[in-house]
Amino acid sequence: MKVKSTSPTMKDVAREAGVALGTVSKVFNGIPVGESYRQRVEEAAGRLGYQVNQYARGLKTNKTYTAALILPVVEHPYFAVLAQQVCMALRRRNYRMLLYVTGSDPEAEQQCIRMMEQHKVDGIIGLTYNPGLEVDEALPFVSIDRYFSPSVPCVASDNFGGGQLAAEKLISLGCRRMAFLRIGSPQTGEVDKRGSGFEQACAARDIPLETLRLDDEEYTIEDFRPFLLEHFSGGKRDFDGIFCNTDSLACHVRDMLAEMGVRVPEEVQIIGFDGVPDYLSGRLPCSTIVQPVAQLAETSVNILLEKDRTGLPSLLCLPVSYAAGGTTREGEFSHGE
């Protein structure tokens, strides 16, 4: 065990970083400074082993410098990456993050809110499934993917535009008979607009479309199997393009079709939604509409910590993009794009 010598002070950090003491104070109190100054201060603090006294800081500013993140699960790649990005965005502002996982249980979400109100966190970011969620209006709250009211800021990807983009991409790759498959919460949210955008784009191009929407409270991904058997058994190929509302569903559909002897992407092309690469390989699990997860996290944290909360946007949609991931046939059509 090492015995530490006298703890370094802010003056030591300022001297080590070669900046003014006021600059160090701004960095540690979350006040914007130039990026190069922030890096110099943080690197100097790291070399010296300087730690901010959060308790004293909180007494001085009447803040805890702690924010909470509420998620349904963390084993899903999208939620895991979102949690990491929110944590990093808060850390850059010298905030700590409390993570609460609710299993999509509305009552558990409400209990988390009550607990956070008691713990005096400085704000909450929530991806929740309780449409009647009650939050003290004095406590900053930012919703991800679920619009509550004009007074509660909601940050989301452009789900409608993503659905349109998926349809346009499949059409550009030669698909002429489409299906949209969705499994998710029975509660209405921004993610439901993925199917709406896809349907609108198909209708605009007179593309035949069949949809199947399942609520995950009653069904599982396996319940798509009868639908696929109906349309692909006995040599039938009723669809040549499928859009799934998540990458996870897209991968399961691909595997089910493979068991039926249907080749993806040769006979059927599939696009999912999320765009989170595999942690080990770095590869996308399928062709997909990519959500800007880092930007979602950064934007949510910026809004949460905004001092002037008048005039905050009630809904902010961030742009999505398309990325090929092996379940579409880009090579055959790249010359025509």
FENMO-V966422 format. One line per field, one symbol per residue. ss: DSSP state (h for helix, s for strand, l for the rest). A space follows every 50 residues. Layout:
# FENMO-V966422
ss: ???
This chain:
# FENMO-V966422
ss: lllllllllhhhhhhhhlllhhhhhhhhllllllhhhhhhhhhhhhhhll lllhhhhhhhhllllsssssslllllhhhhhhhhhhhhhhhllllsssss sllllhhhhhhhhhhhhhhlllssssllllllllllllllssssllllll lllsssslhhhhhhhhhhhhhhllllsssssssslllllhhhhhhhhhhh hhhhlllsssssssslllllhhhhhhhhhhhhhhhlllllssssllhhhh hhhhhhhhhlllllllllsssssslllllllllllllsssllhhhhhhhh hhhhllllllllllssssllsssllllllhhhhhhhl
